[in-house]
Protein backbone atom coordinates (compact mmCIF):
# COMPACT_ATOMS: atom_id res chain seq x y z
CA UNK A 1 0.00 0.00 0.00
CA UNK A 2 0.99 3.59 -0.58
CA UNK A 3 0.15 6.80 1.24
CA UNK A 4 -0.46 10.02 -0.69
CA UNK A 5 1.27 12.88 1.18
CA UNK A 6 -0.02 15.68 -1.02
CA UNK A 7 0.67 17.12 -4.47
CA UNK A 8 2.31 14.31 -6.44
CA UNK A 9 4.15 12.59 -3.59
CA UNK A 10 3.32 9.01 -2.67
CA UNK A 11 5.37 6.80 -0.33
CA UNK A 12 5.08 3.11 0.52
CA UNK A 13 3.37 2.68 3.88
CA UNK A 14 6.03 0.14 4.81
CA UNK A 15 8.64 2.90 4.61
CA UNK A 16 6.87 5.21 7.07
CA UNK A 17 8.50 5.40 10.49
CA UNK A 18 6.20 8.08 11.88
CA UNK A 19 3.76 10.87 11.10
CA UNK A 20 3.99 13.91 13.35
CA UNK A 21 1.92 17.04 13.85
CA UNK A 22 4.11 20.13 13.48
CA UNK A 23 2.14 22.25 15.97
CA UNK A 24 2.48 19.66 18.74
CA UNK A 25 6.06 18.57 18.14
CA UNK A 26 8.05 21.66 17.19
CA UNK A 27 7.80 23.03 20.71
CA UNK A 28 10.54 20.56 21.56
CA UNK A 29 14.15 21.63 21.07
CA UNK A 30 15.06 18.08 20.05
CA UNK A 31 12.46 18.02 17.27
CA UNK A 32 13.54 21.41 15.94
CA UNK A 33 17.16 20.24 15.99
CA UNK A 34 16.23 17.02 14.16
CA UNK A 35 14.33 18.91 11.44
CA UNK A 36 17.17 21.42 11.09
CA UNK A 37 19.74 18.63 10.69
CA UNK A 38 17.51 16.90 8.12
CA UNK A 39 17.32 20.15 6.16
CA UNK A 40 21.07 20.77 6.32
CA UNK A 41 21.83 17.24 5.13
CA UNK A 42 19.37 17.46 2.23
CA UNK A 43 16.96 14.90 3.66
CA UNK A 44 14.05 17.35 4.13
CA UNK A 45 11.57 17.46 1.26
CA UNK A 46 8.68 19.90 1.15
CA UNK A 47 5.68 18.39 -0.59
CA UNK A 48 3.93 21.72 -1.16
CA UNK A 49 4.45 25.47 -1.09
CA UNK A 50 1.64 25.76 1.47
CA UNK A 51 2.29 26.03 5.20
CA UNK A 52 3.17 22.53 6.43
CA UNK A 53 0.99 20.91 9.08
CA UNK A 54 2.85 17.64 9.51
CA UNK A 55 6.10 15.87 8.84
CA UNK A 56 6.57 12.26 7.86
CA UNK A 57 9.78 10.36 8.59
CA UNK A 58 10.49 7.56 6.12
CA UNK A 59 13.16 4.92 5.94
CA UNK A 60 14.34 4.73 2.34
CA UNK A 61 15.53 1.17 2.70
CA UNK A 62 12.60 -0.23 4.69
CA UNK A 63 10.80 -1.49 1.59
CA UNK A 64 13.81 -3.70 0.88
CA UNK A 65 13.88 -5.29 4.31
CA UNK A 66 14.04 -9.05 4.44
CA UNK A 67 11.28 -10.96 6.22
CA UNK A 68 13.58 -11.57 9.19
CA UNK A 69 14.45 -8.25 10.88
CA UNK A 70 17.36 -9.87 12.73
CA UNK A 71 19.13 -10.19 9.36
CA UNK A 72 18.57 -6.55 8.47
CA UNK A 73 21.47 -4.13 8.82
CA UNK A 74 20.17 -0.67 9.75
CA UNK A 75 21.22 1.91 7.19
CA UNK A 76 19.96 4.95 9.08
CA UNK A 77 18.98 6.55 5.77
CA UNK A 78 15.84 8.55 6.47
CA UNK A 79 13.93 11.18 4.53
CA UNK A 80 11.62 13.75 6.13
CA UNK A 81 8.64 15.02 4.15
CA UNK A 82 6.83 18.24 5.08
CA UNK A 83 3.16 18.01 4.12
CA UNK A 84 0.36 20.54 4.00
CA UNK A 85 -1.99 17.77 5.16
CA UNK A 86 -2.63 17.29 8.85
CA UNK A 87 -1.46 14.16 10.64
CA UNK A 88 -5.12 13.25 11.21
CA UNK A 89 -5.87 13.43 7.48
CA UNK A 90 -2.88 11.23 6.72
CA UNK A 91 -4.00 8.75 9.39
CA UNK A 92 -7.49 8.59 7.86
CA UNK A 93 -6.01 8.00 4.41
CA UNK A 94 -3.85 5.22 5.81
CA UNK A 95 -6.78 3.57 7.56
CA UNK A 96 -8.96 3.88 4.45
CA UNK A 97 -6.29 2.08 2.46
CA UNK A 98 -6.33 -0.81 4.95
CA UNK A 99 -10.09 -1.30 4.53
CA UNK A 100 -9.88 -1.69 0.75
Secondary structure, DSSP 8 states (H G I E B T S, - for coil): -EEEEETTEEEEGGGEEEEEEHHHHTTSHHHHHHHHHHHHTT-EEES-SS---EEEEEETTGGG--S-GGG------EEEEEESS-HHHHHHHHHHHHH-
